[in-house]
Amino acid sequence: MDDDLPKLLRCWEGRLRGLERNKKILVIFILMLSMGLFFYSTSSKSALAGNSFRLINLSAEIIDPLSRIGKGIAMEDEKEKDIPILDKAEKQITNPLKEVILKLVVGYPIEEMAKDISEQDKLVASFLIAIAKKESAWGKRVPIKDGRDCFNYWGYRGGENPTDSGYSCFESTKQAVAVVGKRIKKLVEEGFNTPEKMLVWKCGSTCVGHDPVGVRKWVSDVGLYVNKLN
């Protein structure tokens, strides 16, 4: 029994050394595996980056042979690239003033002018809507010439193909908004920028001789819609 003890100790000593050796081998293996994964990941990213660069520089004819005759999908992509980014954004932007105007005038003849009016300065646009409401009920009472609508919804008197009563008879809704809008804009720039001051539209240089009740009503009615749109 005593003779077996040294042998047993030597046996266990050998086993322990073997375990230490195996641990070292395992640690080295793990380190090598980690380094391998790291370098693989790095090289993969570089390869992908290189491939992306090459794809970007492929000609349209290689990607889509129909591009040679101008009918390929790639050609459509090139056309899309030619559109400025700002223009794309502008196409998506709605006109909030137009939406407000349309809600007010839907069903009235002036509805056809909503887009052109909304492109005017906001205060000018509000006077165009407000005065048209007062003078023509948004196009329901208008000057007629040769049996057609003159698109004059503001009681405007100018040199444009005047009727027998002196009201301008416009060729189109666009011309009507352009001419009357220009006149109102000039008045606003001269300081006639409130319904009270805009009475020059109704009275001319002075309201003397006009019915005071009618004058006050004009200011009140025009002011109502100017305020709505501002």
Secondary structure, 3 states (H helix, E strand, C coil): CCCHHHHHHHHHHHHHHHHHHHHHHHHHHHHHHHHHHHHHHHHHHHHHHHHHHHHHCCCHHHHCHHHHHCCCHHHHHHHHHCCCHHHHHHHHCCCHHHHHHHHHHCCCHHHHHHHHHHCCCHHHHHHHHHHHHHHHCCCCCCCEECCEECCCCCCCCCCCCCCCCCCCCCCCHHHHHHHHHHHHHHHHHCCCCCCCHHHHHHHCCCCCCCCHHHHHHHHHHHHHHHHHHC
